[in-house]
Structures are given as C-alpha cells and as structure tokens.
Amino acid sequence: MKRILFEHVRQYWVIYLTLCCVYVAGGVFGAVGVSALGAEKSSELGIFFNNLLVDQPKNLDTVFLQHLAKDSFIMMVGIWILGMTVIGTPLVYLIVFSRGFILGFTIAFIIHLKKLIGLGLVLFSILFPSFIAIPCLLLGAGLATIFSFLLLQGKNNGEILRKDFLYYSAASLCISIGAVAAGVLQGYFSIVGIRFFGY
C-alpha cells in the first residue's frame, strides 16, 4: 500500500506540489488576515470564540463527533464530484486554498487571543488531528485533479476510463474514511484539550 501511494505521488508530484503550495498560501493569507482585523472585529471574534469555548461539549458527545465526521465526509464527496466535472479543478484548488486559509486564520487568531494557552490549544486540538486531515485533503484533491485531466484529454477508451473511474472512486472512498477519522479525532482532541486547559 505504501509503495503504491509513493509511486502515485512520485508520478504526479507536480500536481501535489502545486496543491501543497496552494494550501500553504491559504494558510499564510489566513495568518496575515488576523493582523488585518480592526480592533472592533477582533473584539467581536474574541467574544464569539469565548462563547464557542463555553458551549463546547466538555465530555465525549457522539452528536458533536458525528457532526464533525459528517462535515469532513461531505467535503470529500464534494471534491470527488468535482473531479468528474472536467471543469471542477479550479474549484478543487479553491477548496484547498480555503481550508488552508481557515487553518492559518484559526491558529493565528487563537494564539493572538489566548497567548501561551492558545498555543497549547492549537497544538493539542488542531495540529495533531491535522497530521491526518491535511494529507487526506491533498490526496483527495490530487486524485480529483488527475481524473479531471484524464477526462479532459479524452484519450482513454470506455474500458480504460471505466477502470480509471473505479480506481478513482475506490481511492477516494479510502481517503474519505481517513478524513472522517480525522474529523472525529479533531472533535475528541478539542474536547480533551478544552478540559485540560481549564475551559
């Protein structure tokens, strides 16, 4: 499995490199966006975030975890569908950029608001689950982009295209399962992290 994944990434390394660059660019823009907030907007977001911490479940809540898992699955299904639309590649890249932006903005804002405790929350509740979530997002987006290019080229006959579609769908399903697991882990770590840091 690892060998297949390595060969796949090596073969399409340009696509995955561009996706990584788009994701990092989104993260940088998100982090810079925090400094661009005015005092009033920053205060409003701070109040919202504090209320969010108060309303966050303090014990394992299956409904909360299911909601995060559902959101992750819907995002991956959306990427899978865009991969079959031929012209969906720009939207796939937009999703990757927006996810990077959200992550960068969230990390920078929490650290800005909570200082050292915020850094602990970020490391424990966000970055740990991201070690699974980010690769799943990039792999899913890469597969969608590759399949879109195959459709755009139109060189494959029906039998080969059918096999490519089955491979694309099966691989996307496996990655979606990983994304769902990352969503559940993020919910679990956020609950534990909030309790650990005294919220």
ABEGO torsion letter per residue (X at the ends): XAAAAAAAAAAAAAAAAAAAAAAAAAAAAAAAAAAABBAAAAAAAAAAAAAAAAABBABBBAAAAAAAAAAAAAAAAAAAAAAAAGAAAAAAAAAAAAAAAAAAAAAAAAAAAAEAAAAAAAAAAAAAAAAAAAAAAAAAAAAAAAAAAAAAAGABBAAAAAAAAAAAAAAAAAAAAAAAAAAAAAAAAAAAAAAAAGX
